[in-house]
């Protein structure tokens, strides 16, 4: 049941805006132009290739089937220059903080809840850190939040479906997000005709990109990255877990190297080539995924353990090292402070989700399916704090509901004891 509405407080909005601007642009200023992550160059390559008129090519001059076009197109619009993109991303985070306040204040009657949710997002270290990198997380987070809010409004299904398809073109991890969305719409008793139309529109853009890949490479795929990750982070990760060594990263590197060699041997024998690495990723990817699935099937318990580890890392990892680099404070103090925040937020978010289920079931359901999908789908050896970034708005809203529930409990107990 939807709660009563209240008008947004202008002073609150000014505070949220100021905090978000200060947090984002202070980090931007002290980062000293450190805008790159290893993945950054895999986005810049197709953007620069596109600008040169050569088409959507990867670092090796092959048709790119690893990166989807959403973020590279944004980079191309700004000439693939990092500075304007970084500024835009920080502004996007600021706008999102304000949008969270407006949404929560309009859906609930709680000024406290609106302030807590927006400030938790505005001050989230991983969100700010990733906005300061040439990475797709900020654009993806903004689009995902738009899908989240529009779905709760149960209007403009065509727009929601179109945005769901656009999400996939920004990050392929959203490929199956339309499925839980369709299930939610069915639970809300939308007609089968509406749901069918929603699904058709949602898969149109990804299908179109898959057709492009088929024409350019012979492989009908939205992105080859899933196959690559299945081998390098799920199969190799399961084997690294089974090694039970003291250094997971070292074990993972060893297993990745071994599986890569084995998979390349399979490709070379099947396609009669001397070196599999000379082939485009799109050609190798099906062989990689097939081999990875066989390895995973042989080590199911290790794979489950890897997934649990990935879930915990995605939920509780922090970017304290990045903050420590830019700060004069003791790294140990920063580690303790920053690392504690995800745990506290998760605890309040759990309480808040339970409370929302009683008071606003639709909001609780949308938060749950969004967080579970995106935290779960990236729960392999690749797990890290940045994979939590897209669902920070939803977790902030749930945590704010938890703070509100705790406040009501304290007041209720105080009243009962007086």
C-alpha positions as CSV (number, residue, x, y, z in Angstrom):
1,X,0.0,0.0,0.0
2,X,1.4,3.4,-1.0
3,X,2.1,5.7,1.9
4,X,0.9,9.3,2.1
5,X,2.8,12.0,0.2
6,X,4.5,15.1,1.5
7,X,6.1,18.0,-0.2
8,X,9.9,18.0,-0.4
9,X,11.6,20.3,2.0
10,X,13.7,22.9,0.2
11,X,16.3,23.1,2.9
12,X,16.7,19.4,2.9
13,X,17.1,19.4,-0.9
14,X,19.8,22.1,-0.6
15,X,21.6,20.1,2.1
16,X,21.5,16.9,0.0
17,X,22.7,18.8,-3.1
18,X,25.5,20.6,-1.2
19,X,26.7,17.4,0.4
20,X,26.7,15.5,-2.9
21,X,28.5,18.2,-4.7
22,X,31.2,18.6,-2.0
23,X,31.7,14.9,-1.7
24,X,32.0,14.2,-5.4
25,X,34.1,17.2,-6.5
26,X,36.4,17.1,-3.4
27,X,37.3,13.5,-4.5
28,X,37.6,14.7,-8.1
29,X,39.9,17.5,-7.1
30,X,42.2,15.4,-4.9
31,X,42.3,12.4,-7.3
32,X,44.9,14.4,-9.4
33,X,43.5,13.1,-12.7
34,X,43.6,9.4,-11.8
35,X,40.6,8.6,-14.1
36,X,41.6,5.1,-15.4
37,X,41.0,1.6,-14.4
38,X,42.2,-1.4,-16.4
39,X,38.8,-1.8,-18.0
40,X,38.7,1.9,-19.0
41,X,40.8,1.3,-22.1
42,X,38.4,-1.4,-23.4
43,X,35.7,1.2,-23.4
44,X,37.9,4.0,-24.9
45,X,39.1,1.7,-27.8
46,X,35.7,1.2,-29.5
47,X,34.8,4.8,-28.8
48,X,37.9,6.1,-30.5
49,X,37.5,3.6,-33.3
50,X,33.9,4.8,-33.8
51,X,35.1,8.4,-33.9
52,X,37.7,7.5,-36.6
53,X,35.0,6.0,-38.8
54,X,36.4,2.5,-38.5
55,X,33.4,1.1,-36.7
56,X,33.1,-0.5,-33.3
57,X,36.5,-2.2,-32.9
58,X,38.4,-3.5,-29.9
59,X,42.0,-2.8,-28.9
60,X,43.2,-5.4,-31.5
61,X,41.2,-4.0,-34.4
62,X,38.6,-6.8,-34.3
63,X,34.8,-6.1,-34.2
64,X,34.2,-5.7,-30.5
65,X,31.8,-8.3,-29.0
66,X,33.0,-7.9,-25.4
67,X,31.8,-4.3,-24.9
68,X,28.3,-3.3,-25.8
69,X,27.9,0.2,-27.3
70,X,26.1,2.1,-24.6
71,X,29.0,3.6,-22.7
72,X,31.5,3.9,-25.6
73,X,28.8,5.9,-27.5
74,X,28.6,8.3,-24.5
75,X,32.4,8.6,-24.6
76,X,32.3,9.3,-28.3
77,X,29.8,12.1,-27.8
78,X,32.5,13.9,-25.8
79,X,35.3,13.0,-28.2
80,X,36.5,10.2,-25.9
81,X,38.1,12.9,-23.7
82,X,38.1,11.7,-20.1
83,X,37.6,15.1,-18.2
84,X,34.1,16.0,-19.4
85,X,33.0,12.4,-18.9
86,X,34.2,12.4,-15.4
87,X,32.6,15.7,-14.6
88,X,29.3,14.4,-16.1
89,X,29.5,11.3,-14.1
90,X,29.9,13.2,-10.8
91,X,27.0,15.5,-11.8
92,X,25.0,12.3,-12.5
93,X,25.7,11.1,-9.0
94,X,24.7,14.5,-7.6
95,X,21.4,14.4,-9.6
96,X,20.7,10.9,-8.4
97,X,21.1,11.9,-4.7
98,X,18.5,14.6,-5.3
99,X,16.3,12.2,-7.2
100,X,16.4,9.7,-4.3
101,X,15.3,12.4,-1.9
102,X,12.4,13.5,-4.1
103,X,11.3,9.9,-4.7
104,X,11.4,8.8,-1.0
105,X,9.8,12.0,0.2
106,X,6.9,11.7,-2.3
107,X,6.4,8.0,-1.6
108,X,6.6,8.2,2.2
109,X,5.7,10.8,4.7
110,X,9.1,10.6,6.4
111,X,11.5,13.5,6.1
112,X,14.1,11.4,8.1
113,X,13.8,8.5,5.6
114,X,14.3,10.8,2.6
115,X,17.3,12.5,4.1
116,X,19.0,9.3,5.3
117,X,18.5,7.6,1.9
118,X,19.8,10.5,-0.1
119,X,22.8,11.2,2.1
120,X,23.8,7.5,2.3
121,X,23.9,7.5,-1.4
122,X,25.6,10.9,-1.7
123,X,28.4,9.8,0.7
124,X,28.9,6.3,-0.6
125,X,32.6,5.8,-1.2
126,X,32.4,3.2,-4.0
127,X,29.8,5.3,-5.9
128,X,32.0,8.4,-5.8
129,X,35.2,6.5,-6.6
130,X,33.7,4.8,-9.6
131,X,32.2,8.1,-10.8
132,X,35.8,9.3,-11.0
133,X,36.8,6.5,-13.4
134,X,36.2,5.9,-17.1
135,X,33.8,3.0,-16.2
136,X,30.2,2.4,-17.0
137,X,28.9,2.1,-13.4
138,X,27.6,5.6,-13.0
139,X,25.6,5.7,-16.3
140,X,24.3,2.2,-15.5
141,X,23.2,3.2,-12.0
142,X,21.3,6.2,-13.3
143,X,19.5,4.2,-15.9
144,X,18.7,1.4,-13.5
145,X,17.3,3.8,-11.0
146,X,15.0,5.2,-13.7
147,X,13.8,1.7,-14.5
148,X,13.3,1.1,-10.7
149,X,11.2,4.2,-10.1
150,X,9.1,3.9,-13.3
151,X,8.3,0.3,-12.6
152,X,7.0,1.2,-9.2
153,X,4.7,3.8,-10.8
154,X,3.3,1.0,-13.0
155,X,3.1,3.4,-16.0
156,X,4.8,3.9,-19.3
157,X,5.6,0.2,-19.8
158,X,7.1,0.8,-23.2
159,X,9.6,3.3,-21.8
160,X,10.5,0.9,-18.9
161,X,11.1,-1.9,-21.4
162,X,13.1,0.4,-23.7
163,X,15.3,1.4,-20.7
164,X,15.7,-2.2,-19.6
165,X,17.0,-3.0,-23.1
166,X,19.3,0.1,-22.9
167,X,20.7,-1.2,-19.6
168,X,22.0,-4.3,-21.5
169,X,23.8,-2.1,-24.0
170,X,25.5,-0.3,-21.2
171,X,26.4,-3.4,-19.2
172,X,25.5,-6.9,-20.4
173,X,25.1,-8.0,-16.8
174,X,21.5,-6.7,-17.1
175,X,20.7,-9.2,-19.9
176,X,18.1,-11.2,-17.9
177,X,16.9,-8.4,-15.6
178,X,13.7,-8.1,-17.7
179,X,12.7,-11.6,-16.4
180,X,12.3,-10.5,-12.7
181,X,10.7,-7.3,-13.9
182,X,8.1,-9.3,-15.9
183,X,7.5,-11.5,-12.9
184,X,6.9,-8.5,-10.8
185,X,4.5,-7.0,-13.4
186,X,2.6,-10.4,-13.4
187,X,2.4,-10.3,-9.6
188,X,0.9,-6.8,-9.9
189,X,-1.7,-8.4,-12.2
190,X,-0.9,-6.6,-15.4
191,X,-2.5,-8.3,-18.4
192,X,-0.6,-11.0,-20.4
193,X,-0.8,-8.7,-23.4
194,X,1.0,-5.9,-21.5
195,X,3.6,-8.2,-20.2
196,X,4.2,-9.8,-23.6
197,X,4.6,-6.3,-25.1
198,X,7.0,-5.4,-22.3
199,X,9.2,-8.4,-22.9
200,X,9.2,-7.9,-26.7
201,X,10.4,-4.3,-26.4
202,X,12.9,-5.1,-23.6
203,X,14.7,-7.7,-25.8
204,X,14.6,-5.6,-29.0
205,X,17.7,-3.5,-28.5
206,X,19.9,-6.4,-27.2
207,X,18.6,-8.7,-30.0
208,X,19.5,-6.0,-32.5
209,X,23.1,-5.8,-31.2
210,X,23.3,-9.6,-31.3
211,X,22.4,-9.5,-35.0
212,X,25.1,-6.9,-35.5
213,X,27.6,-9.3,-33.9
214,X,26.4,-12.1,-36.0
215,X,26.9,-10.1,-39.2
216,X,30.3,-8.9,-38.2
217,X,31.7,-12.1,-36.5
218,X,29.4,-15.0,-37.3
219,X,28.5,-15.2,-33.5
220,X,24.9,-14.4,-32.5
221,X,25.7,-12.9,-29.0
222,X,25.0,-9.7,-27.1
223,X,28.4,-9.9,-25.5
224,X,31.3,-12.4,-25.3
225,X,32.1,-11.2,-21.8
226,X,29.8,-13.8,-20.2
227,X,31.7,-16.7,-21.7
228,X,35.1,-15.1,-20.8
229,X,34.0,-14.6,-17.2
230,X,32.5,-18.1,-17.0
231,X,36.0,-19.5,-17.7
232,X,38.2,-17.0,-15.9
233,X,36.1,-16.2,-12.9
234,X,33.6,-19.0,-12.3
235,X,35.4,-22.2,-13.4
236,X,38.9,-20.9,-12.4
237,X,37.4,-19.5,-9.2
238,X,35.9,-22.8,-8.2
239,X,39.2,-24.5,-8.7
240,X,41.0,-21.8,-6.8
241,X,38.6,-22.3,-3.9
242,X,39.2,-26.0,-4.0
243,X,43.0,-25.4,-3.8
244,X,42.4,-24.2,-0.2
245,X,45.6,-22.1,-0.4
246,X,46.4,-19.1,1.8
247,X,46.4,-16.7,-1.2
248,X,43.2,-16.9,-3.2
249,X,44.4,-14.4,-5.8
250,X,47.6,-16.3,-6.5
251,X,45.6,-19.6,-6.8
252,X,43.1,-17.9,-9.1
253,X,45.8,-16.6,-11.4
254,X,47.4,-20.0,-11.6
255,X,44.1,-21.7,-12.4
256,X,43.1,-19.0,-14.9
257,X,46.4,-19.6,-16.8
258,X,45.9,-23.3,-16.8
259,X,42.3,-23.2,-17.9
260,X,43.1,-20.6,-20.6
261,X,45.7,-22.9,-22.1
262,X,43.4,-25.9,-22.0
263,X,40.6,-24.0,-23.6
264,X,42.8,-22.6,-26.3
265,X,44.0,-26.2,-27.0
266,X,40.3,-27.2,-27.5
267,X,39.8,-24.2,-29.9
268,X,42.9,-25.0,-31.9
269,X,42.0,-28.6,-32.4
270,X,38.4,-27.9,-33.2
271,X,39.1,-25.1,-35.7
272,X,42.5,-26.4,-36.9
273,X,44.5,-23.2,-36.1
274,X,47.9,-22.8,-34.7
275,X,47.1,-20.1,-32.1
276,X,43.6,-19.6,-30.7
277,X,44.5,-16.1,-29.5
278,X,44.8,-15.0,-33.1
279,X,41.0,-15.5,-33.4
280,X,38.4,-12.9,-32.5
281,X,36.9,-13.3,-29.0
282,X,33.5,-14.0,-30.5
283,X,34.8,-17.2,-32.2
284,X,36.6,-18.5,-29.1
285,X,33.8,-17.6,-26.6
286,X,31.4,-20.6,-27.2
287,X,34.3,-23.1,-26.7
288,X,35.4,-21.3,-23.5
289,X,31.8,-21.4,-22.0
290,X,31.3,-25.0,-22.9
291,X,34.6,-26.0,-21.3
292,X,33.9,-23.8,-18.3
293,X,30.5,-25.5,-17.7
294,X,32.2,-28.9,-17.7
295,X,34.7,-27.8,-15.1
296,X,32.0,-26.3,-12.9
297,X,29.9,-29.4,-13.2
298,X,32.9,-31.4,-11.9
299,X,33.3,-29.1,-8.9
300,X,29.8,-28.1,-7.8
301,X,30.5,-27.7,-4.1
302,X,33.5,-25.4,-4.7
303,X,31.3,-23.4,-7.1
304,X,28.7,-22.9,-4.4
305,X,31.4,-21.8,-2.0
306,X,32.8,-19.4,-4.6
307,X,29.3,-17.9,-5.1
308,X,28.9,-17.4,-1.4
309,X,32.3,-15.7,-1.2
310,X,31.3,-13.5,-4.2
311,X,28.1,-12.5,-2.5
312,X,29.9,-11.4,0.6
313,X,32.5,-9.5,-1.3
314,X,30.0,-7.7,-3.4
315,X,28.0,-6.7,-0.3
316,X,30.8,-5.8,2.1
317,X,33.9,-5.0,0.1
318,X,35.0,-1.3,0.2
319,X,37.3,1.0,-1.8
320,X,39.2,2.1,1.3
321,X,42.5,1.8,-0.5
322,X,41.4,4.3,-3.1
323,X,40.4,6.8,-0.4
324,X,43.7,6.2,1.5
325,X,45.7,7.1,-1.5
326,X,44.1,10.6,-1.7
327,X,44.1,11.2,2.1
328,X,46.6,12.3,4.7
329,X,44.8,10.3,7.4
330,X,46.2,7.0,8.6
331,X,45.3,4.2,6.2
332,X,44.3,2.0,9.1
333,X,41.8,4.5,10.3
334,X,40.4,4.9,6.8
335,X,40.2,1.1,6.4
336,X,38.2,0.7,9.7
337,X,35.9,3.6,9.0
338,X,35.1,2.9,5.3
339,X,34.9,-0.9,5.7
340,X,32.4,-0.6,8.5
341,X,29.9,1.4,6.4
342,X,28.7,-1.4,4.1
343,X,28.1,-3.7,7.1
344,X,26.1,-1.1,8.9
345,X,24.1,-0.2,5.8
346,X,23.3,-3.8,5.1
347,X,22.1,-4.4,8.7
348,X,19.7,-1.4,8.5
349,X,18.7,-2.4,4.9
350,X,17.7,-5.8,6.2
351,X,15.6,-4.3,8.9
352,X,14.2,-1.8,6.5
353,X,13.2,-4.4,3.9
354,X,11.3,-6.3,6.5
355,X,9.5,-3.2,7.7
356,X,8.7,-2.1,4.1
357,X,7.2,-5.5,3.3
358,X,4.5,-4.7,5.9
359,X,4.0,-1.1,4.9
360,X,4.9,-0.8,1.2
361,X,5.1,-4.3,-0.3
362,X,5.7,-3.0,-3.9
363,X,8.7,-1.0,-2.9
364,X,10.1,-3.8,-0.8
365,X,9.7,-6.3,-3.7
366,X,11.4,-4.0,-6.2
367,X,14.3,-3.4,-3.9
368,X,14.7,-7.1,-3.2
369,X,14.6,-8.3,-6.8
370,X,17.0,-5.6,-8.0
371,X,19.6,-6.1,-5.2
372,X,19.4,-9.9,-5.4
373,X,19.7,-9.9,-9.2
374,X,22.7,-7.6,-9.5
375,X,24.6,-8.7,-6.4
376,X,24.0,-12.4,-7.3
377,X,24.8,-12.3,-11.0
378,X,28.3,-11.0,-10.4
379,X,29.1,-13.2,-7.4
380,X,32.2,-15.0,-8.8
381,X,35.9,-14.5,-8.3
382,X,35.5,-11.1,-10.1
383,X,33.4,-9.8,-7.2
384,X,34.4,-6.4,-5.8
385,X,32.9,-3.2,-4.4
386,X,32.1,-1.6,-7.7
387,X,29.6,-4.4,-8.5
388,X,27.5,-3.1,-5.6
389,X,27.4,0.4,-7.0
390,X,24.3,0.0,-9.3
391,X,22.2,-1.1,-6.3
392,X,23.5,1.5,-3.8
393,X,20.3,3.6,-4.3
394,X,18.0,0.7,-3.5
395,X,20.1,-0.4,-0.5
396,X,20.2,3.2,0.7
397,X,16.4,3.5,0.6
398,X,16.0,0.2,2.4
399,X,18.6,1.3,5.0
400,X,16.7,4.5,5.5
401,X,13.6,2.5,6.1
402,X,15.5,0.6,8.7
403,X,16.6,3.7,10.5
404,X,13.0,4.9,10.5
405,X,11.8,1.6,11.9
406,X,14.4,1.6,14.6
407,X,13.4,5.2,15.5
408,X,9.8,4.2,15.7
409,X,10.7,1.3,17.9
410,X,12.7,3.4,20.3
411,X,9.8,6.0,20.6
412,X,7.3,3.2,21.1
413,X,9.3,1.6,23.9
414,X,9.9,5.0,25.5
415,X,6.2,5.7,25.4
416,X,5.3,2.3,26.9
417,X,7.8,2.7,29.8
418,X,6.7,6.2,30.7
